[in-house]
Amino acid sequence: CANKGGARTIETLEGFLNSHEFSYLGWVRGKGYLEGEITKDQKGLKRAQEIGDKIVQLLKPHD
């Protein structure tokens, strides 16, 4: 199945990041084939927003 390679790639990247003590914020895998189709993947867009929010929180100065 064509979708299986994405999951394995994410697992490999997660292992690399963890072994080199990088912050791991999660993953997003959107689905789309035609141009612009990825923007219709509501689950992927929601997950991307959640991870973006995590990044903003990490970069905010804590006074």
Protein Blocks (a to p, Z undefined) as FASTA:
>chain_A
ZZlmmmmmmmmmmmmmmmnopacebjcddddfbehklmmmmklmmmmmmmmmmmmmmmpc
cZZ
